[in-house]
Amino acid sequence: MKRKLNLVLLGIDSLRADHMSLYGYPRLTTPHLDKFASQGAVFTNMFSPHIPTTPGYTSMFTGMDAFGMDVVALRHEGGLLPNLVTLAELLGRENYNTTCVGFSGNPASRGFQKYIDFEGWGSWEAGRSPKAENLNAVTLPELKRLAADKKPFFLFMRHMDPHSPYLPPRPFERMFYAGNECDPKNRSLAPVYKFKPFCDYFASWFPPDCTDKDYIIAQYDGALAYMDSCIANLFATLQELGVEEDTLVVIDSDHGETLHDHDCFYDHHGLYDCTLHIPLAFVLPGKIRAGQRFDDYCQMKDVLPTILELMGMKHTLKMDGRSLVPVLQGARRPQEKEFYITECTWMRKHGWRTPEWKLIHALEPDFHYKPEVELYNLQDDPGENCNVAAKYPKVVKMLEARMLTHVARREKETGRPDPIYTNLNWHGQGCGPFKSSKQAYNTMHIGSPKAAKGLQAKELRTQRGAKKL
């Protein structure tokens, strides 16, 4: 009997596609990922429409959109719906060994048999943060254990290097920067230090007296290059173990990252493409032809059905996403070029994206004092720097109508209200929707890397409780 395929899934947190050399970024940030992905297929228009981490990965692991999974918030209250089946649960039923590295405690990670944690944060006081080496230290022995077993395996890794704090070890710290990060004449970080909700957190990992935003951006890029060099060890281990040809490798992210964009400094909120546009690659020697690149639009919900079809896995799951295998085989697949987008981390907003337009509609005042409605022409203004809502009110009305029609249809199909409307304690403050931007600004605050880590990972007992649902 032919051995079932293994699955290795690299979920690289906060990885924006446009900072990868794989996607044409001029800095050579991901040479090993570039080379490895060239052995398979890369998708250039991949989006994570429901941000941040919890809804992003829940969509990936269940094949559902926001309505189908009923998840939109980072601080999702309770576990996943009992009718949902995660990828880990499905493969576990098929006699797979399943291991999750670096993602315990989050509702999205329900169903793995084994959870392994590693230190994926850091601070200036603690020194440079070897996140990817920490991941390798616990993952490589586990990979060898899994490969030695007679059972097929599913290994999921959540790399944290592109997630703040950006503290790549030397020499990656200076890899893309040759200036003076403490030049007193440089005032580019002044607005960052004045942003009350995040300024204490930034001070905990920015170099003391740092003034140059380009240094911080170079740290993000350096973290990518450092992580990429460590991932090369993972690829080499797959080859050395002799399981490379029996293993489907998938590379993606939960969401992108805002650097010095849109005043959403060094985080991943804001429904701009720097946060929504993520990488996606599939590598499976002998089954996926090497060197393919596709411009077809795809979303997180499409990852699970694609994986299952590539692995030849029979199932009866009803998913909102659609397999990309027809595209890989040269056939046409109807594209979903316009789609619904949501965010619920530091702001509660939803919107509608088409190839030409981006509509963003705030559902309560946000802590950046942004207008309730934003409209961007993605063709003329791909950086989304000029809000043209006042100039094109008819376009706003048209897009709003399309969005609400979609919402009404999905609410009817699922029998539940849009979760972006019902997650009123999304911020964890217990005060209900913010009444003003001033209230939001004075309420939302990260004080340290420890506090930020607490938003991403709950105690292990929370995970054990979620598994009982």
N, C-alpha and C positions, 0 to 999 in steps of 0.2 A: 504494500500500500504506500502510495506516495505521501511523504511527510507534508503536513500542512505548513503554509508559509508563516514565518515569524513576522512580527511587526515592531519596528522601532520608530517612535514618534518623538521628534524634537520640537517641543513647544518653547520657543525662545521669547521670553517675556519682553514686551516693550520694543520690539524690533520693527522699525519703520523701513519699508522696502527701499525708499529712495536714498538711504544711507548705506546701502549694500553695493559693493562693486558688481555683484550679480545683476543688479538692475541699473547699471550705468553710472553709479556714483564715481566721481573722478579719483577719490582716495581709495587705495586698495585695502578695503576693510575686511573683505571676506574671501580671500583667494582659495582657501581650502573648500569652503562651501561652494564657491563658484565651480571648482573643478569637479567636485562630487556631483553637484546638481547637473552638470553637463552630461553625466551618464544616464540621465533620465529626462523628465519633462518639467518645465518651469512655466508657471502662469503669472502673467504680468499685470492682470487686472483682478487681483484677489482682494476682497474687502472683508473686514470684520465689522458688520453693521451695528452690532449691539455691544457697546463697550461699558466697562473695562473687562477685567479678568474673568470674573465669575460668569457673566452672560456670554462672553466670548468663548470660553472653553466649554461651557454647558452646551452651546450651540454646536461646537465641534464634536463633542462626545455623544450627542444625541441626534444630530441631523435635523434639529428643530430651529425655527425662528423664535422671536421673542414671545409670540402668542402661543406657539406649540409647547415651548418649555416653561413659559410663565416666569421667566427670570430676566430682569433688566438691571438690577443693582449689584454693586460690589458687595455691599453688606446685606446680601440676600438673607431674609429671615426664614428659618426653617430649612428643611432639606428639599430635594427635588421632588416633583410630583411622583407619586407611586406608580403611575402608569408609564412613566418614562423608563427606557432601557438604555443604559450607557454602554459605550464600546467595551469597557472593562467587564461589565456584567455579561454582555453577550459572548465575549471570547472566553470568559470563565466557564460559562455553560458548555462551551465547545472543547473543554478539557485543556485550555491554555493556562500556563503560568502567567500571572499578571503582576507587574511591579510598577509602582509610581515613585519617581524620585523628585523631591522638592515641591510637592503640592498636597501635602496632607492637611486635613482640616477644612478644606474648601468644599462646599456642596457639589461643585462641578466634578470633583475627583471621586465620586461615589463608585464603589464596586471593585476596587483593586484588592487583590489578596495580600499584597505586601506594600507598605509605605516606608520609604527611606528619606530622611531629611538631611540637609547639609547647610552650612552657613553661607547664605546667599545675600547678606547685607554688608554693613560696614559703616565706618565713620572716619573722619579725619584723625580723631584721637586714637582710634584703633590701628590706623595705618592703612596701607594699600590693601585692597580686598581681592584675594585670589578666588573669586567665586567659582569660575569654571574648573579650576584645579580641585577645589573642595568637592564639586560635583563629580569629577572624574574619580576622586579617591574612593567614593562610595559606590559609584556606578560600574566601573570596570570590573571589580570583583563580582558584582551581581550579574553583569552580562556574562561573565565566564561561567558562573553557576547555572544560569538559565540555559546557556548553549550546551552545557554538559548533560542536562536532563533530557530524557526521551520525549518529553512533552514539548509542543511548540510554545513560543512565548510572546508576550506583548510587554514591551518596555517603553514607558513614557518618561521623558525628562523635561523638567521645567528649568531651562537656563535663565539665570537672573542678571547676567552681566550688563545688558542694555538698560536694565531698570535702575533708577537712582537708588543709592548714591553711585555715581560714576567714579570708581576708584581703581582703574586698571593698574596692575603691577608695572614697575619699570621693566623694560624700556618703553612699554606701550603708552605710558603717560606722556612722553614727549614725541611720540611717533609722528604726530600730525601737527605739532606746535613748536615753533622756534622763537616765540616772542617773550615778552616780559608780562606775565600774568598779573603782576602787582604794580604795573605802571600807574602812578597817581593821576596822570593826565587822561587815562582811559576811564570813561564814566558809563560804559555800556551795561554794567551790572547794577547801576544805581536803582533803576525801577524794580529790580529783583529783590534787593535788600529792603525796599520800602513796602513790599507786598506782605502785609501782616500775617495772613494765614500760613504762609510757607517760609517766611524769612528765618525763623529759628531753625527749621529743618535744614535749610540751605547752609546756614552758618555752621552746622555740625559736620558738614563734609566738604564744603568749599575750602580751599587753602586760605589761611588767615590773610586778610588784606587783599584778596583776589579782586581784580577790577574788570577783567576782560572776559566778555561772554564767549569769545572765540576759543579761549582756553577750556571753558566748560564743554563746549561743543566738541572740541578735540578729545576730551576725556570720554565722551560718548563713543566717538569713532574709535578711539584707542581700546575701549572696552570691547567693541565688536571684534577688532583685530586680535585681541588677546583671547577672547572666547573662541574665535575661529581656529586659532592655533591649537587650542585644547581639544576642540571637536575633531581635529585631524587624528588625534590619538584614538578616539572612539571609532572612526572609520577604519583605521589601521587594525584595531582589535577585531572588528567584524571580519576583516579579511583573514587575519591570522587564525581565527577560530574556525574558518572554513564555512561560515554560515552566510556569507555575503550574497550568494546566489539564491539562497532560500529565504531572504529577508527583504520585506518591503520597508523602505525608509521614507518617511514623510517629514518634511521640514515646513513649519509655519510659525505663527506667532498669535498671541491673544489679541493684540492691538499694536498700534505704532507708538510714537512718542512725540510730544511737543518739546522742542528744544528752546529756542528763543522766539517761538512762533505765537502770534495771536495773544500775547500776554499770558498764556497758559504755561508759565515757565517750567521746564524740565520735569514734565509730568505727562499724563496721557488722558487728559480730559479736553473737551471741545470737540465738536463733530466735524473737524476739518480733516482733509485727506491725509495729513501727516500722521493722524491717529487711526484713521480707518483703513488705509492702504497698507497691506502686509504681504510678506512673501508666501509662496506656496510652491513646493517641488515634490515630485514623486520619483523615486529611483527603485527599479526592480529589474536587474539584469535578465535579459532574455524575454521579458514580457513587456517592458516599456522601452520603446526605441530611444536611443541616446540622442542628445543634441536638439531636443524639441523645445520650442517656446511658443506659447499660445497667448493671444490677446483676448480670449473669451472672458467675459465677466463671470466671476464666481464668488461665492460667499462661504463663510464658515459652515453653514448648514450643508454644504455640498461635500465636505470632507469625509464624513462617515459613510454615506452611500458609495463614494468612490473607493474608499478602502475596502469595504465589504465586497464590492464587485471584483476588484483586483485580486482579492484573496480567495475568490470563488466561494464566498460564504453565503449559504442559503439562509434566508430569514423571512419573517412575516411582518417585519416592522413597517409602519407607515411613517414616513419622514417628510418633512417640508423641503429638504434639499434634494438635489438630483445628481446622479453620478456623472463624473467627468470622463468616464472611460470611453464613451463614444467619441469625444474630442481626441483622446489619445490614440484612437484607432482610425482617425482621419474622417470620421463622419461629422455631420452637422448636428449641433445641439441647440435648440431654441435658447437664446440668451435672455437673462433677466437684467436688462441694462439700466432700469430704474428701480429703486428699492427704498424701503423704510429704514431709517436709522434712529438709534436711541443712545442716550448716555445718562448714567446715574452714578456718578462717583462724587464729584464736588459740585455738580450742577445737574438739574433734572430737565432734559430737553429731548425733543424728537424732531424729525425732519424727513426730507425726501431728496434723494440724489438721482439725477439723470446724467447722461454723458455731457450735457451742456450746463445744467443748473444745479445748485445746492441751496435748499431751503432749510433753515434752522429756526425752530420755534421754541422759545423757552416756556416752560410750564409753571415756573415760579421765578422770582428775581434771583439773579446769580451774583456771586461775590466778586465778579469782575466788572460789574455795572454795565454789562453789555446790553444792547437793545433787545427787546422781546423777539423781534423778527430780524433775521439776517438772510440775505440773498446774495449769492455769488455766481458769476458767469465763469464756469470752469474752463471755457475755451479761451476767453480773453484774459482771464485772471486766474491761472491755475494755482497760484499761491494763496488764493482766497484772502486777499488783502483789502479789497474794496467792496464794502457792503452797498449793493445797489437796490435794496428793497424799496426805498423811497422813489427811485427813478423808474422802477418797473412794477407798479402795484398790480397790474393785470397778470404779470407772471407769478407774483406772490399768490394771488387769488387762485390761479390755475393750479399751481403746485400744491397749495393747501387743500384744494378740492381733491386732487389725486391722492394725496396722503390720507385724508379722512375717509375717502371711499375705500381705500385699502384697509384701513383700520376697521371700518364697519364690516367689511367682508370677512376679515380674519376673526373678529369678535363673534360673528355669527357662526363661522365654521368651528370654532373651538368652544363656544358657549361660555366664554369668560371675557371680562373686560380687558382692554389693553393694560398690561401690567405697569406701563409707564404712568398710568392714571392712578393706580392703586398703591404703589410703593411710596407712601407719604412719609415714612420714617427712613427713607433711603440714606440719609446722612447720619443716622444713629443718635440724633440729638433729642428725640422724643417730643419735639415742639411742633410737629406738623410742618406743612409747607412754609417756607420763609415768606414774610410779608413785604420785605424790602431787601434791596441789595446791601444796605448798611447792616441789617440783621445778619444776613448770610456772611458778610465780611467779618463781622465781630464774633461769629459763632464757630465758623470752620477754621481749624487750626491743626497743623502737624508740628509737634515740638521737638521730635528727635527721630533718628532711624528706628529706635525701638517702637515708638508710637506708629510709625509708618508700617513697620513689620506686622504690628498687631492688626492693622486693617486688612492685610493680605492673608494672614494665617491664624486660625483660631487654635485653641488647645486641642490636643489629640482626642480628648473625650468628646469634643463637639463632632469630630469625624466619626467616632464610634456610634454616637447617637444618631447621626444622619444615616448610617448603614442599617439601622434598625427600622427606618421608615418604610 
